[in-house]
């Protein structure tokens, strides 16, 4: 059974999962990893979700304020051995619920073109492709998505 815990970026299990995520992304992104890494610092994340299976942290995700009505989904990750069990879906649903509870109207996110599983997840949950925003504008390997929640 999967249990979700709301926390923040100071939680040791979240920190460990993000280290694994960063190692995975370094392989996927290659030379572009340093560019993306600069936008994924943990110090601005107040809202994180950790998924546990039998008291073992197996996945995570987070949201952070992007604008007055928008949260940005960040740091989505599931351990490779736990993929395909719906864990990322549960995390994303929880992050969307939390976004609504906090009074925000939509979520946006960026993912890479080399992450087809992530793209499929976001499309499955109704995220629509939008022009790349902010620091991701004009970055060929970035795809940005948006989902209204209200």
N, C-alpha and C positions, 0 to 999 in steps of 0.2 A: 504494500500500500504506500502511496506517495503522500507525504505530508508537506505542506508549504508553510514557511515561516517568513513573516515580514520583518525586516531589519533595516540596517543601513550598511554603508560600505566599510564600516569598522569591524564587522563581524569576521572572525578568523576563518570560518568556512567559506564565506563569500570571497575573501582575499585569496584563499587557496584555489578556488575554482577559477577566479580571474587570472591567476598566474598560469593555469593550464590553458585557458582561453587564449591568453597572449602568446604562449608558445605555439599553439595551433595556428593562430593567425599569422605569426611570423613565418611559418612554413607556407601558408596559403598566399600571403601577400608578397613574399620575397623582398625585393629591394624597396617596395613601397611601404613596408611595415612601419618604418620610422615616421612617415607622414601621418598614417592613421593613428599610431600610438599616441601622438601628442594630443589627440582629442578624446582619449579614453582614460584620463586620470580619474582616480577614485575620490578625490577630495571634494567633489561637488555633488556626490550621490548621497541623498538623504533617504531614498526609497529603494530598497533592494529586496528581492524575494529569493529564498533558497528552497530548493526541493530536496526532501530527504526520503530515502527508501531504506527502511530498517535502520533508522538513525544514522545513515551515511549520506553525506551531502553529495548529490548526483547531478544537480543542475542549478542554474541561477539566471537572473535577469534583473534589470533595474530600470527606473525612470528618473529623469531629471527635468526640471523646468527648462523649456526652450523659450517660451513667451508667456504672456499673461493667460492665454487660453490653451496652450499646447505643452504637452509633455513629450520628451524624446525617449524612446525605448533604447536602452544601452545594455551591453555586457550579457547578452543572451548566450548561454552555453549549457550543453548537456554532455556529461562524460561519454566518450565513444561507446563503451560497453552498455550504456543505458539508453542509447538512441533507439527510436522506433517504438517506444512505450507510451508516447503521448506526454512526456514530461515537459517538453518545451511548450506544448499547447496549454497545459495547466498553468505554467508560469506566465505565459502571455495573457491568458484570461485574468489571472490575479492582478497583473500589472494594469490591465485596462480597468478593472473594478476599482483599483486604488486611485487611478487617474480621475475617474468619475467622482469618487468620494472626496477627493481633494478639490473638486470644483472646476476641473479642466474639461475642455470640450473635444479635444482630439489628441491623437498620438501621431508622431512622425518617427521615422527611423531611416538609417542608412545601412546598407549591407553591400557586400562585394559581389561582382558578377561571377566570381569563382566559388560562390556558396549557394549552389542550387537548392540544397535542402532548406536553407533559411528563406530563400525567395519563395519556395513552395509553401512554407509555413505561413508567411505573411499574406500571400495571396489567398490561401485557404481561409484565413480569418478576415478577409474583406479589405485588406490594405491595397490601395491603388497607387500605381506608379505616378510620381510627380516629378517635376523638374528638380534636379539636385539643388539643395539649399546650402547656404552658408559656405563653410570651408570645403564642401564637397562639389560645389559648382565647378564645372569644367574638368572634373576628375573622371577619366574614361572608365575606370573600373568600379565606380560607385553607382549604386542604384538607390534612389530615395523613394519612400512610400509614406502614405498618409491614410489615417482612418478617423472619420468623425465618430464620436462616441455618444453624442446626444441627438 
